[in-house]
């Protein structure tokens, strides 16, 4: 299974991504091992988690969420 997710920190900064192990990915973000955007922005917590059967479907949803967030 794959997951599209949104995490946010106490300053309401959001990060949108995809993972097959969202808990591990959250741990990476909170240990400054994830995306450059999340470095020194911790702690993050999950704001949205959606499950998909394929990576392609999860990526499609990630793109859709990012387009909505850009508005």
C-alpha positions in Angstrom: 0.0 0.0 0.0 1.0 3.6 -0.6 0.0 6.7 1.2 -0.5 10.4 0.3 0.1 12.5 3.3 0.2 16.0 4.7 2.2 16.8 7.8 2.3 20.1 9.6 4.3 21.7 12.4 3.3 24.0 15.2 3.7 27.0 12.9 1.2 25.4 10.5 3.8 24.8 7.8 2.7 22.0 5.6 4.5 19.3 3.7 2.8 17.0 1.2 4.3 13.7 0.2 3.9 10.0 -0.7 5.3 7.0 1.2 4.8 3.3 1.6 5.6 3.7 5.3 4.2 6.9 6.6 5.3 6.5 10.2 8.9 5.9 9.1 8.7 8.9 6.8 7.3 11.1 9.6 10.2 9.9 11.8 12.7 10.9 9.1 11.2 14.4 8.8 11.4 14.9 12.5 15.0 13.7 12.6 16.0 16.1 9.8 16.5 13.2 7.4 13.6 13.9 5.2 13.0 16.6 2.6 15.0 19.8 2.7 11.9 21.8 3.3 11.2 20.0 6.6 14.7 20.5 8.0 14.7 22.6 11.2 10.9 22.9 11.0 10.1 20.1 13.4 8.2 18.7 15.1 5.7 17.5 12.5 2.6 15.6 13.0 0.2 13.9 10.5 -2.6 16.2 9.3 -3.9 13.9 6.5 -3.2 10.3 5.6 -4.9 8.6 2.6 -4.3 5.0 1.5 -3.9 3.9 -2.1 -3.3 0.5 -3.8 -0.7 1.8 -6.2 2.1 4.4 -6.2 0.7 6.0 -9.3 -2.6 6.6 -7.5 -0.9 8.0 -4.5 1.3 10.3 -6.6 -1.8 11.5 -8.5 -3.4 12.5 -5.3 -0.2 14.2 -4.1 -0.2 16.3 -7.2 -3.9 17.1 -6.7 -3.4 18.2 -3.1 -0.4 20.3 -4.1 -2.4 22.1 -6.7 -5.1 22.9 -4.2 -2.6 24.1 -1.7 -1.0 26.5 -4.2 -4.3 28.4 -4.7 
